[in-house]
Amino acid sequence: MESKYQIRLEKDEEKIAQLLTRDAWGYFSSLISNRELFHVKQIPMMPRQGELVLPTDEELVQYYLDYASAYTEELALLGWEAERACCAANGFALKLESISGQIRGRDRKVAEKLAG
């Protein structure tokens, strides 16, 4: 059985996860190598009712971490204040970092090398 991360999200964090999931489909399906196309099958369904189920794939998790804060402009068009969007993105990323052990903006191998 494949392992997955189950993450409980607040309403605003869920919106961030929904935007990430929407864009992950385009990002990973546009790649052409077999290894990268494998990720298309790994992209989770849209988070609903405050829950995201994410495969424990390092590249996919890193995508979610690295792009979590990329939606402030889009959310501003929906009437969100910048602080609300930043708090939602940060809250989501903190939960994902905590459960995965991965770090925003940094490849896991680089982080391990720096740690020791």
Jmol script that loads the backbone (N, CA, C; Angstrom):
load data "model"
ATOM      1  N   MET A   1       0.843  -1.197   0.000  1.00  0.00           N
ATOM      2  CA  MET A   1       0.000   0.000   0.000  1.00  0.00           C
ATOM      3  C   MET A   1       0.879   1.248   0.000  1.00  0.00           C
ATOM      4  N   GLU A   2       0.519   2.175  -0.811  1.00  0.00           N
ATOM      5  CA  GLU A   2       1.296   3.413  -0.941  1.00  0.00           C
ATOM      6  C   GLU A   2       1.037   4.340   0.250  1.00  0.00           C
ATOM      7  N   SER A   3       2.117   4.924   0.776  1.00  0.00           N
ATOM      8  CA  SER A   3       1.947   5.820   1.920  1.00  0.00           C
ATOM      9  C   SER A   3       1.547   7.209   1.451  1.00  0.00           C
ATOM     10  N   LYS A   4       0.776   7.877   2.285  1.00  0.00           N
ATOM     11  CA  LYS A   4       0.265   9.212   1.966  1.00  0.00           C
ATOM     12  C   LYS A   4       0.275  10.069   3.226  1.00  0.00           C
ATOM     13  N   TYR A   5       0.346  11.372   3.007  1.00  0.00           N
ATOM     14  CA  TYR A   5       0.189  12.326   4.101  1.00  0.00           C
ATOM     15  C   TYR A   5      -1.262  12.785   4.114  1.00  0.00           C
ATOM     16  N   GLN A   6      -1.876  12.764   5.281  1.00  0.00           N
ATOM     17  CA  GLN A   6      -3.216  13.313   5.443  1.00  0.00           C
ATOM     18  C   GLN A   6      -3.079  14.578   6.270  1.00  0.00           C
ATOM     19  N   ILE A   7      -3.536  15.677   5.715  1.00  0.00           N
ATOM     20  CA  ILE A   7      -3.350  16.977   6.351  1.00  0.00           C
ATOM     21  C   ILE A   7      -4.712  17.633   6.557  1.00  0.00           C
ATOM     22  N   ARG A   8      -4.994  18.021   7.805  1.00  0.00           N
ATOM     23  CA  ARG A   8      -6.213  18.784   8.117  1.00  0.00           C
ATOM     24  C   ARG A   8      -5.928  20.252   7.880  1.00  0.00           C
ATOM     25  N   LEU A   9      -6.802  20.903   7.153  1.00  0.00           N
ATOM     26  CA  LEU A   9      -6.582  22.293   6.755  1.00  0.00           C
ATOM     27  C   LEU A   9      -7.698  23.200   7.241  1.00  0.00           C
ATOM     28  N   GLU A  10      -7.309  24.416   7.590  1.00  0.00           N
ATOM     29  CA  GLU A  10      -8.300  25.468   7.844  1.00  0.00           C
ATOM     30  C   GLU A  10      -8.879  25.883   6.487  1.00  0.00           C
ATOM     31  N   LYS A  11      -9.985  26.596   6.515  1.00  0.00           N
ATOM     32  CA  LYS A  11     -10.676  26.964   5.272  1.00  0.00           C
ATOM     33  C   LYS A  11      -9.757  27.719   4.303  1.00  0.00           C
ATOM     34  N   ASP A  12      -9.015  28.705   4.788  1.00  0.00           N
ATOM     35  CA  ASP A  12      -8.127  29.477   3.911  1.00  0.00           C
ATOM     36  C   ASP A  12      -6.958  28.634   3.411  1.00  0.00           C
ATOM     37  N   GLU A  13      -6.439  27.747   4.245  1.00  0.00           N
ATOM     38  CA  GLU A  13      -5.361  26.850   3.831  1.00  0.00           C
ATOM     39  C   GLU A  13      -5.853  25.888   2.750  1.00  0.00           C
ATOM     40  N   GLU A  14      -7.111  25.478   2.862  1.00  0.00           N
ATOM     41  CA  GLU A  14      -7.695  24.591   1.864  1.00  0.00           C
ATOM     42  C   GLU A  14      -7.743  25.276   0.499  1.00  0.00           C
ATOM     43  N   LYS A  15      -8.028  26.557   0.479  1.00  0.00           N
ATOM     44  CA  LYS A  15      -8.050  27.298  -0.789  1.00  0.00           C
ATOM     45  C   LYS A  15      -6.654  27.288  -1.419  1.00  0.00           C
ATOM     46  N   ILE A  16      -5.609  27.482  -0.619  1.00  0.00           N
ATOM     47  CA  ILE A  16      -4.232  27.418  -1.118  1.00  0.00           C
ATOM     48  C   ILE A  16      -3.963  26.035  -1.702  1.00  0.00           C
ATOM     49  N   ALA A  17      -4.346  24.988  -0.985  1.00  0.00           N
ATOM     50  CA  ALA A  17      -4.131  23.611  -1.451  1.00  0.00           C
ATOM     51  C   ALA A  17      -4.907  23.339  -2.742  1.00  0.00           C
ATOM     52  N   GLN A  18      -6.097  23.912  -2.872  1.00  0.00           N
ATOM     53  CA  GLN A  18      -6.875  23.736  -4.098  1.00  0.00           C
ATOM     54  C   GLN A  18      -6.174  24.393  -5.294  1.00  0.00           C
ATOM     55  N   LEU A  19      -5.653  25.585  -5.091  1.00  0.00           N
ATOM     56  CA  LEU A  19      -4.943  26.272  -6.176  1.00  0.00           C
ATOM     57  C   LEU A  19      -3.677  25.511  -6.556  1.00  0.00           C
ATOM     58  N   LEU A  20      -2.948  25.022  -5.570  1.00  0.00           N
ATOM     59  CA  LEU A  20      -1.742  24.232  -5.832  1.00  0.00           C
ATOM     60  C   LEU A  20      -2.076  22.963  -6.612  1.00  0.00           C
ATOM     61  N   THR A  21      -3.138  22.292  -6.215  1.00  0.00           N
ATOM     62  CA  THR A  21      -3.535  21.055  -6.890  1.00  0.00           C
ATOM     63  C   THR A  21      -3.942  21.341  -8.329  1.00  0.00           C
ATOM     64  N   ARG A  22      -4.695  22.388  -8.539  1.00  0.00           N
ATOM     65  CA  ARG A  22      -5.093  22.777  -9.896  1.00  0.00           C
ATOM     66  C   ARG A  22      -3.869  22.989 -10.774  1.00  0.00           C
ATOM     67  N   ASP A  23      -2.896  23.725 -10.263  1.00  0.00           N
ATOM     68  CA  ASP A  23      -1.715  24.054 -11.060  1.00  0.00           C
ATOM     69  C   ASP A  23      -0.726  22.897 -11.158  1.00  0.00           C
ATOM     70  N   ALA A  24      -0.728  21.996 -10.187  1.00  0.00           N
ATOM     71  CA  ALA A  24       0.159  20.828 -10.246  1.00  0.00           C
ATOM     72  C   ALA A  24      -0.181  19.954 -11.447  1.00  0.00           C
ATOM     73  N   TRP A  25      -1.463  19.860 -11.776  1.00  0.00           N
ATOM     74  CA  TRP A  25      -1.857  19.069 -12.947  1.00  0.00           C
ATOM     75  C   TRP A  25      -1.196  19.615 -14.203  1.00  0.00           C
ATOM     76  N   GLY A  26      -1.229  20.914 -14.390  1.00  0.00           N
ATOM     77  CA  GLY A  26      -0.599  21.520 -15.561  1.00  0.00           C
ATOM     78  C   GLY A  26       0.906  21.410 -15.527  1.00  0.00           C
ATOM     79  N   TYR A  27       1.504  21.646 -14.377  1.00  0.00           N
ATOM     80  CA  TYR A  27       2.962  21.624 -14.239  1.00  0.00           C
ATOM     81  C   TYR A  27       3.521  20.236 -14.544  1.00  0.00           C
ATOM     82  N   PHE A  28       2.999  19.221 -13.879  1.00  0.00           N
ATOM     83  CA  PHE A  28       3.566  17.883 -14.038  1.00  0.00           C
ATOM     84  C   PHE A  28       3.146  17.217 -15.343  1.00  0.00           C
ATOM     85  N   SER A  29       1.982  17.550 -15.887  1.00  0.00           N
ATOM     86  CA  SER A  29       1.580  16.928 -17.148  1.00  0.00           C
ATOM     87  C   SER A  29       2.305  17.545 -18.341  1.00  0.00           C
ATOM     88  N   SER A  30       2.925  18.712 -18.157  1.00  0.00           N
ATOM     89  CA  SER A  30       3.666  19.339 -19.256  1.00  0.00           C
ATOM     90  C   SER A  30       5.092  18.804 -19.376  1.00  0.00           C
ATOM     91  N   LEU A  31       5.555  18.043 -18.389  1.00  0.00           N
ATOM     92  CA  LEU A  31       6.903  17.481 -18.419  1.00  0.00           C
ATOM     93  C   LEU A  31       6.900  16.226 -19.285  1.00  0.00           C
ATOM     94  N   ILE A  32       8.051  15.907 -19.870  1.00  0.00           N
ATOM     95  CA  ILE A  32       8.025  14.864 -20.881  1.00  0.00           C
ATOM     96  C   ILE A  32       8.726  13.557 -20.521  1.00  0.00           C
ATOM     97  N   SER A  33       9.531  13.507 -19.518  1.00  0.00           N
ATOM     98  CA  SER A  33      10.222  12.242 -19.210  1.00  0.00           C
ATOM     99  C   SER A  33       9.279  11.287 -18.480  1.00  0.00           C
ATOM    100  N   ASN A  34       9.559  10.007 -18.589  1.00  0.00           N
ATOM    101  CA  ASN A  34       8.721   9.001 -17.929  1.00  0.00           C
ATOM    102  C   ASN A  34       8.675   9.200 -16.427  1.00  0.00           C
ATOM    103  N   ARG A  35       9.810   9.516 -15.807  1.00  0.00           N
ATOM    104  CA  ARG A  35       9.855   9.723 -14.352  1.00  0.00           C
ATOM    105  C   ARG A  35       8.958  10.889 -13.968  1.00  0.00           C
ATOM    106  N   GLU A  36       9.015  11.957 -14.748  1.00  0.00           N
ATOM    107  CA  GLU A  36       8.212  13.129 -14.416  1.00  0.00           C
ATOM    108  C   GLU A  36       6.732  12.899 -14.712  1.00  0.00           C
ATOM    109  N   LEU A  37       6.420  12.165 -15.772  1.00  0.00           N
ATOM    110  CA  LEU A  37       5.022  11.870 -16.074  1.00  0.00           C
ATOM    111  C   LEU A  37       4.400  10.973 -15.005  1.00  0.00           C
ATOM    112  N   PHE A  38       5.212  10.218 -14.314  1.00  0.00           N
ATOM    113  CA  PHE A  38       4.745   9.392 -13.207  1.00  0.00           C
ATOM    114  C   PHE A  38       4.011  10.255 -12.183  1.00  0.00           C
ATOM    115  N   HIS A  39       4.462  11.489 -12.008  1.00  0.00           N
ATOM    116  CA  HIS A  39       3.850  12.377 -11.012  1.00  0.00           C
ATOM    117  C   HIS A  39       2.407  12.722 -11.332  1.00  0.00           C
ATOM    118  N   VAL A  40       2.043  12.704 -12.608  1.00  0.00           N
ATOM    119  CA  VAL A  40       0.665  13.032 -12.964  1.00  0.00           C
ATOM    120  C   VAL A  40      -0.288  12.076 -12.256  1.00  0.00           C
ATOM    121  N   LYS A  41       0.095  10.813 -12.141  1.00  0.00           N
ATOM    122  CA  LYS A  41      -0.738   9.837 -11.445  1.00  0.00           C
ATOM    123  C   LYS A  41      -0.744  10.090  -9.945  1.00  0.00           C
ATOM    124  N   GLN A  42       0.265  10.791  -9.431  1.00  0.00           N
ATOM    125  CA  GLN A  42       0.409  11.011  -7.994  1.00  0.00           C
ATOM    126  C   GLN A  42      -0.295  12.275  -7.500  1.00  0.00           C
ATOM    127  N   ILE A  43      -0.681  13.150  -8.392  1.00  0.00           N
ATOM    128  CA  ILE A  43      -1.303  14.410  -7.969  1.00  0.00           C
ATOM    129  C   ILE A  43      -2.628  14.089  -7.274  1.00  0.00           C
ATOM    130  N   PRO A  44      -2.833  14.648  -6.103  1.00  0.00           N
ATOM    131  CA  PRO A  44      -4.040  14.304  -5.339  1.00  0.00           C
ATOM    132  C   PRO A  44      -5.310  14.895  -5.948  1.00  0.00           C
ATOM    133  N   MET A  45      -6.411  14.397  -5.476  1.00  0.00           N
ATOM    134  CA  MET A  45      -7.706  14.982  -5.825  1.00  0.00           C
ATOM    135  C   MET A  45      -7.802  16.319  -5.088  1.00  0.00           C
ATOM    136  N   MET A  46      -8.730  17.152  -5.512  1.00  0.00           N
ATOM    137  CA  MET A  46      -8.929  18.438  -4.855  1.00  0.00           C
ATOM    138  C   MET A  46      -9.234  18.226  -3.381  1.00  0.00           C
ATOM    139  N   PRO A  47      -8.582  19.005  -2.513  1.00  0.00           N
ATOM    140  CA  PRO A  47      -8.912  18.894  -1.087  1.00  0.00           C
ATOM    141  C   PRO A  47     -10.352  19.340  -0.855  1.00  0.00           C
ATOM    142  N   ARG A  48     -11.029  18.616  -0.015  1.00  0.00           N
ATOM    143  CA  ARG A  48     -12.418  18.925   0.312  1.00  0.00           C
ATOM    144  C   ARG A  48     -12.626  18.769   1.806  1.00  0.00           C
ATOM    145  N   GLN A  49     -13.521  19.560   2.333  1.00  0.00           N
ATOM    146  CA  GLN A  49     -13.908  19.492   3.743  1.00  0.00           C
ATOM    147  C   GLN A  49     -12.704  19.518   4.673  1.00  0.00           C
ATOM    148  N   GLY A  50     -11.698  20.329   4.299  1.00  0.00           N
ATOM    149  CA  GLY A  50     -10.561  20.553   5.170  1.00  0.00           C
ATOM    150  C   GLY A  50      -9.536  19.450   5.207  1.00  0.00           C
ATOM    151  N   GLU A  51      -9.540  18.555   4.220  1.00  0.00           N
ATOM    152  CA  GLU A  51      -8.562  17.465   4.235  1.00  0.00           C
ATOM    153  C   GLU A  51      -7.878  17.342   2.879  1.00  0.00           C
ATOM    154  N   LEU A  52      -6.553  17.234   2.923  1.00  0.00           N
ATOM    155  CA  LEU A  52      -5.739  16.983   1.743  1.00  0.00           C
ATOM    156  C   LEU A  52      -5.002  15.669   1.965  1.00  0.00           C
ATOM    157  N   VAL A  53      -5.085  14.790   0.983  1.00  0.00           N
ATOM    158  CA  VAL A  53      -4.339  13.531   1.013  1.00  0.00           C
ATOM    159  C   VAL A  53      -3.305  13.633  -0.096  1.00  0.00           C
ATOM    160  N   LEU A  54      -2.035  13.654   0.312  1.00  0.00           N
ATOM    161  CA  LEU A  54      -0.928  13.895  -0.599  1.00  0.00           C
ATOM    162  C   LEU A  54       0.040  12.715  -0.564  1.00  0.00           C
ATOM    163  N   PRO A  55       0.427  12.183  -1.733  1.00  0.00           N
ATOM    164  CA  PRO A  55       1.421  11.100  -1.738  1.00  0.00           C
ATOM    165  C   PRO A  55       2.727  11.559  -1.098  1.00  0.00           C
ATOM    166  N   THR A  56       3.487  10.628  -0.593  1.00  0.00           N
ATOM    167  CA  THR A  56       4.751  10.959   0.074  1.00  0.00           C
ATOM    168  C   THR A  56       5.890  11.095  -0.932  1.00  0.00           C
ATOM    169  N   ASP A  57       5.609  11.553  -2.116  1.00  0.00           N
ATOM    170  CA  ASP A  57       6.604  11.761  -3.161  1.00  0.00           C
ATOM    171  C   ASP A  57       7.338  13.077  -2.913  1.00  0.00           C
ATOM    172  N   GLU A  58       8.658  13.025  -2.759  1.00  0.00           N
ATOM    173  CA  GLU A  58       9.444  14.207  -2.405  1.00  0.00           C
ATOM    174  C   GLU A  58       9.296  15.346  -3.413  1.00  0.00           C
ATOM    175  N   GLU A  59       9.301  15.040  -4.707  1.00  0.00           N
ATOM    176  CA  GLU A  59       9.216  16.104  -5.708  1.00  0.00           C
ATOM    177  C   GLU A  59       7.859  16.790  -5.678  1.00  0.00           C
ATOM    178  N   LEU A  60       6.810  16.018  -5.514  1.00  0.00           N
ATOM    179  CA  LEU A  60       5.471  16.593  -5.451  1.00  0.00           C
ATOM    180  C   LEU A  60       5.295  17.438  -4.189  1.00  0.00           C
ATOM    181  N   VAL A  61       5.755  16.926  -3.062  1.00  0.00           N
ATOM    182  CA  VAL A  61       5.677  17.678  -1.804  1.00  0.00           C
ATOM    183  C   VAL A  61       6.468  18.979  -1.930  1.00  0.00           C
ATOM    184  N   GLN A  62       7.657  18.897  -2.538  1.00  0.00           N
ATOM    185  CA  GLN A  62       8.478  20.098  -2.701  1.00  0.00           C
ATOM    186  C   GLN A  62       7.778  21.127  -3.574  1.00  0.00           C
ATOM    187  N   TYR A  63       7.089  20.674  -4.612  1.00  0.00           N
ATOM    188  CA  TYR A  63       6.300  21.572  -5.464  1.00  0.00           C
ATOM    189  C   TYR A  63       5.270  22.321  -4.604  1.00  0.00           C
ATOM    190  N   TYR A  64       4.530  21.590  -3.781  1.00  0.00           N
ATOM    191  CA  TYR A  64       3.515  22.216  -2.928  1.00  0.00           C
ATOM    192  C   TYR A  64       4.146  23.218  -1.959  1.00  0.00           C
ATOM    193  N   LEU A  65       5.281  22.859  -1.394  1.00  0.00           N
ATOM    194  CA  LEU A  65       5.962  23.774  -0.469  1.00  0.00           C
ATOM    195  C   LEU A  65       6.467  25.030  -1.174  1.00  0.00           C
ATOM    196  N   ASP A  66       7.123  24.843  -2.306  1.00  0.00           N
ATOM    197  CA  ASP A  66       7.761  25.961  -2.989  1.00  0.00           C
ATOM    198  C   ASP A  66       6.771  26.947  -3.600  1.00  0.00           C
ATOM    199  N   TYR A  67       5.597  26.474  -3.973  1.00  0.00           N
ATOM    200  CA  TYR A  67       4.638  27.355  -4.647  1.00  0.00           C
ATOM    201  C   TYR A  67       3.456  27.763  -3.771  1.00  0.00           C
ATOM    202  N   ALA A  68       3.448  27.389  -2.514  1.00  0.00           N
ATOM    203  CA  ALA A  68       2.323  27.705  -1.630  1.00  0.00           C
ATOM    204  C   ALA A  68       2.052  29.207  -1.535  1.00  0.00           C
ATOM    205  N   SER A  69       3.096  30.009  -1.599  1.00  0.00           N
ATOM    206  CA  SER A  69       2.902  31.459  -1.437  1.00  0.00           C
ATOM    207  C   SER A  69       2.761  32.194  -2.762  1.00  0.00           C
ATOM    208  N   ALA A  70       2.548  31.480  -3.850  1.00  0.00           N
ATOM    209  CA  ALA A  70       2.505  32.102  -5.174  1.00  0.00           C
ATOM    210  C   ALA A  70       1.137  32.648  -5.569  1.00  0.00           C
ATOM    211  N   TYR A  71       0.176  32.624  -4.694  1.00  0.00           N
ATOM    212  CA  TYR A  71      -1.195  32.941  -5.084  1.00  0.00           C
ATOM    213  C   TYR A  71      -1.744  34.249  -4.531  1.00  0.00           C
ATOM    214  N   THR A  72      -0.886  35.098  -3.999  1.00  0.00           N
ATOM    215  CA  THR A  72      -1.391  36.333  -3.383  1.00  0.00           C
ATOM    216  C   THR A  72      -2.106  37.221  -4.392  1.00  0.00           C
ATOM    217  N   GLU A  73      -1.580  37.334  -5.605  1.00  0.00           N
ATOM    218  CA  GLU A  73      -2.235  38.185  -6.615  1.00  0.00           C
ATOM    219  C   GLU A  73      -3.580  37.606  -7.050  1.00  0.00           C
ATOM    220  N   GLU A  74      -3.623  36.301  -7.282  1.00  0.00           N
ATOM    221  CA  GLU A  74      -4.877  35.661  -7.688  1.00  0.00           C
ATOM    222  C   GLU A  74      -5.933  35.796  -6.593  1.00  0.00           C
ATOM    223  N   LEU A  75      -5.509  35.594  -5.340  1.00  0.00           N
ATOM    224  CA  LEU A  75      -6.450  35.714  -4.237  1.00  0.00           C
ATOM    225  C   LEU A  75      -6.878  37.162  -4.020  1.00  0.00           C
ATOM    226  N   ALA A  76      -5.998  38.120  -4.321  1.00  0.00           N
ATOM    227  CA  ALA A  76      -6.368  39.537  -4.224  1.00  0.00           C
ATOM    228  C   ALA A  76      -7.523  39.849  -5.183  1.00  0.00           C
ATOM    229  N   LEU A  77      -7.515  39.212  -6.351  1.00  0.00           N
ATOM    230  CA  LEU A  77      -8.609  39.401  -7.309  1.00  0.00           C
ATOM    231  C   LEU A  77      -9.927  38.841  -6.780  1.00  0.00           C
ATOM    232  N   LEU A  78      -9.834  37.917  -5.848  1.00  0.00           N
ATOM    233  CA  LEU A  78     -11.020  37.342  -5.212  1.00  0.00           C
ATOM    234  C   LEU A  78     -11.418  38.090  -3.945  1.00  0.00           C
ATOM    235  N   GLY A  79     -10.695  39.186  -3.656  1.00  0.00           N
ATOM    236  CA  GLY A  79     -11.031  40.015  -2.508  1.00  0.00           C
ATOM    237  C   GLY A  79     -10.256  39.726  -1.235  1.00  0.00           C
ATOM    238  N   TRP A  80      -9.268  38.872  -1.296  1.00  0.00           N
ATOM    239  CA  TRP A  80      -8.458  38.572  -0.118  1.00  0.00           C
ATOM    240  C   TRP A  80      -7.446  39.682   0.101  1.00  0.00           C
ATOM    241  N   GLU A  81      -7.203  40.026   1.358  1.00  0.00           N
ATOM    242  CA  GLU A  81      -6.105  40.933   1.689  1.00  0.00           C
ATOM    243  C   GLU A  81      -4.810  40.141   1.648  1.00  0.00           C
ATOM    244  N   ALA A  82      -3.708  40.826   1.365  1.00  0.00           N
ATOM    245  CA  ALA A  82      -2.404  40.168   1.224  1.00  0.00           C
ATOM    246  C   ALA A  82      -2.032  39.396   2.490  1.00  0.00           C
ATOM    247  N   GLU A  83      -2.307  39.958   3.653  1.00  0.00           N
ATOM    248  CA  GLU A  83      -1.959  39.296   4.912  1.00  0.00           C
ATOM    249  C   GLU A  83      -2.717  37.988   5.085  1.00  0.00           C
ATOM    250  N   ARG A  84      -3.974  37.977   4.692  1.00  0.00           N
ATOM    251  CA  ARG A  84      -4.782  36.751   4.791  1.00  0.00           C
ATOM    252  C   ARG A  84      -4.198  35.657   3.895  1.00  0.00           C
ATOM    253  N   ALA A  85      -3.838  36.023   2.671  1.00  0.00           N
ATOM    254  CA  ALA A  85      -3.253  35.055   1.735  1.00  0.00           C
ATOM    255  C   ALA A  85      -1.914  34.533   2.255  1.00  0.00           C
ATOM    256  N   CYS A  86      -1.093  35.433   2.777  1.00  0.00           N
ATOM    257  CA  CYS A  86       0.212  35.027   3.319  1.00  0.00           C
ATOM    258  C   CYS A  86       0.052  34.093   4.512  1.00  0.00           C
ATOM    259  N   CYS A  87      -0.883  34.406   5.398  1.00  0.00           N
ATOM    260  CA  CYS A  87      -1.127  33.553   6.570  1.00  0.00           C
ATOM    261  C   CYS A  87      -1.622  32.174   6.151  1.00  0.00           C
ATOM    262  N   ALA A  88      -2.501  32.122   5.162  1.00  0.00           N
ATOM    263  CA  ALA A  88      -3.020  30.841   4.690  1.00  0.00           C
ATOM    264  C   ALA A  88      -1.909  30.006   4.055  1.00  0.00           C
ATOM    265  N   ALA A  89      -1.088  30.639   3.210  1.00  0.00           N
ATOM    266  CA  ALA A  89       0.008  29.929   2.552  1.00  0.00           C
ATOM    267  C   ALA A  89       1.029  29.441   3.577  1.00  0.00           C
ATOM    268  N   ASN A  90       1.343  30.290   4.532  1.00  0.00           N
ATOM    269  CA  ASN A  90       2.315  29.919   5.561  1.00  0.00           C
ATOM    270  C   ASN A  90       1.772  28.789   6.439  1.00  0.00           C
ATOM    271  N   GLY A  91       0.518  28.880   6.830  1.00  0.00           N
ATOM    272  CA  GLY A  91      -0.090  27.831   7.647  1.00  0.00           C
ATOM    273  C   GLY A  91      -0.084  26.483   6.934  1.00  0.00           C
ATOM    274  N   PHE A  92      -0.443  26.502   5.650  1.00  0.00           N
ATOM    275  CA  PHE A  92      -0.424  25.275   4.864  1.00  0.00           C
ATOM    276  C   PHE A  92       0.986  24.704   4.782  1.00  0.00           C
ATOM    277  N   ALA A  93       1.959  25.568   4.441  1.00  0.00           N
ATOM    278  CA  ALA A  93       3.348  25.118   4.280  1.00  0.00           C
ATOM    279  C   ALA A  93       3.915  24.592   5.601  1.00  0.00           C
ATOM    280  N   LEU A  94       3.603  25.247   6.711  1.00  0.00           N
ATOM    281  CA  LEU A  94       4.085  24.770   8.011  1.00  0.00           C
ATOM    282  C   LEU A  94       3.568  23.365   8.324  1.00  0.00           C
ATOM    283  N   LYS A  95       2.305  23.123   8.030  1.00  0.00           N
ATOM    284  CA  LYS A  95       1.735  21.792   8.271  1.00  0.00           C
ATOM    285  C   LYS A  95       2.412  20.755   7.381  1.00  0.00           C
ATOM    286  N   LEU A  96       2.643  21.108   6.125  1.00  0.00           N
ATOM    287  CA  LEU A  96       3.281  20.172   5.206  1.00  0.00           C
ATOM    288  C   LEU A  96       4.743  19.932   5.578  1.00  0.00           C
ATOM    289  N   GLU A  97       5.441  20.996   5.995  1.00  0.00           N
ATOM    290  CA  GLU A  97       6.827  20.826   6.465  1.00  0.00           C
ATOM    291  C   GLU A  97       6.869  19.908   7.687  1.00  0.00           C
ATOM    292  N   SER A  98       5.947  20.118   8.602  1.00  0.00           N
ATOM    293  CA  SER A  98       5.917  19.347   9.836  1.00  0.00           C
ATOM    294  C   SER A  98       5.682  17.859   9.569  1.00  0.00           C
ATOM    295  N   ILE A  99       4.768  17.559   8.685  1.00  0.00           N
ATOM    296  CA  ILE A  99       4.430  16.159   8.430  1.00  0.00           C
ATOM    297  C   ILE A  99       5.426  15.471   7.500  1.00  0.00           C
ATOM    298  N   SER A 100       6.054  16.240   6.591  1.00  0.00           N
ATOM    299  CA  SER A 100       6.944  15.635   5.590  1.00  0.00           C
ATOM    300  C   SER A 100       8.418  15.691   5.967  1.00  0.00           C
ATOM    301  N   GLY A 101       8.798  16.679   6.778  1.00  0.00           N
ATOM    302  CA  GLY A 101      10.210  16.874   7.096  1.00  0.00           C
ATOM    303  C   GLY A 101      10.957  17.644   6.018  1.00  0.00           C
ATOM    304  N   GLN A 102      10.270  18.018   4.952  1.00  0.00           N
ATOM    305  CA  GLN A 102      10.892  18.809   3.890  1.00  0.00           C
ATOM    306  C   GLN A 102      10.777  20.295   4.207  1.00  0.00           C
ATOM    307  N   ILE A 103      11.570  21.114   3.513  1.00  0.00           N
ATOM    308  CA  ILE A 103      11.668  22.540   3.802  1.00  0.00           C
ATOM    309  C   ILE A 103      11.335  23.359   2.558  1.00  0.00           C
ATOM    310  N   ARG A 104      10.613  24.451   2.754  1.00  0.00           N
ATOM    311  CA  ARG A 104      10.300  25.353   1.640  1.00  0.00           C
ATOM    312  C   ARG A 104      11.551  25.904   0.989  1.00  0.00           C
ATOM    313  N   GLY A 105      11.523  25.997  -0.324  1.00  0.00           N
ATOM    314  CA  GLY A 105      12.577  26.677  -1.061  1.00  0.00           C
ATOM    315  C   GLY A 105      13.911  25.983  -1.053  1.00  0.00           C
ATOM    316  N   ARG A 106      13.942  24.732  -0.656  1.00  0.00           N
ATOM    317  CA  ARG A 106      15.217  24.053  -0.564  1.00  0.00           C
ATOM    318  C   ARG A 106      15.034  22.576  -0.892  1.00  0.00           C
ATOM    319  N   ASP A 107      15.850  22.074  -1.763  1.00  0.00           N
ATOM    320  CA  ASP A 107      15.840  20.659  -2.078  1.00  0.00           C
ATOM    321  C   ASP A 107      16.220  19.864  -0.840  1.00  0.00           C
ATOM    322  N   ARG A 108      15.585  18.751  -0.613  1.00  0.00           N
ATOM    323  CA  ARG A 108      15.835  17.940   0.581  1.00  0.00           C
ATOM    324  C   ARG A 108      17.294  17.511   0.688  1.00  0.00           C
ATOM    325  N   LYS A 109      17.911  17.147  -0.438  1.00  0.00           N
ATOM    326  CA  LYS A 109      19.313  16.714  -0.420  1.00  0.00           C
ATOM    327  C   LYS A 109      20.220  17.857   0.032  1.00  0.00           C
ATOM    328  N   VAL A 110      19.922  19.057  -0.399  1.00  0.00           N
ATOM    329  CA  VAL A 110      20.710  20.230   0.020  1.00  0.00           C
ATOM    330  C   VAL A 110      20.527  20.445   1.509  1.00  0.00           C
ATOM    331  N   ALA A 111      19.294  20.326   2.002  1.00  0.00           N
ATOM    332  CA  ALA A 111      19.018  20.518   3.425  1.00  0.00           C
ATOM    333  C   ALA A 111      19.760  19.483   4.269  1.00  0.00           C
ATOM    334  N   GLU A 112      19.776  18.239   3.812  1.00  0.00           N
ATOM    335  CA  GLU A 112      20.475  17.188   4.560  1.00  0.00           C
ATOM    336  C   GLU A 112      21.977  17.444   4.572  1.00  0.00           C
ATOM    337  N   LYS A 113      22.504  17.929   3.450  1.00  0.00           N
ATOM    338  CA  LYS A 113      23.938  18.226   3.351  1.00  0.00           C
ATOM    339  C   LYS A 113      24.317  19.350   4.332  1.00  0.00           C
ATOM    340  N   LEU A 114      23.457  20.368   4.402  1.00  0.00           N
ATOM    341  CA  LEU A 114      23.711  21.495   5.311  1.00  0.00           C
ATOM    342  C   LEU A 114      23.609  21.046   6.769  1.00  0.00           C
ATOM    343  N   ALA A 115      22.709  20.107   7.049  1.00  0.00           N
ATOM    344  CA  ALA A 115      22.516  19.645   8.421  1.00  0.00           C
ATOM    345  C   ALA A 115      23.650  18.751   8.905  1.00  0.00           C
ATOM    346  N   GLY A 116      24.363  18.175   7.956  1.00  0.00           N
ATOM    347  CA  GLY A 116      25.425  17.460   8.533  1.00  0.00           C
ATOM    348  C   GLY A 116      26.070  16.336   7.914  1.00  0.00           C
TER     349      GLY A 116
END
end "model"
wireframe off; spacefill off
backbone 0.3
color backbone group
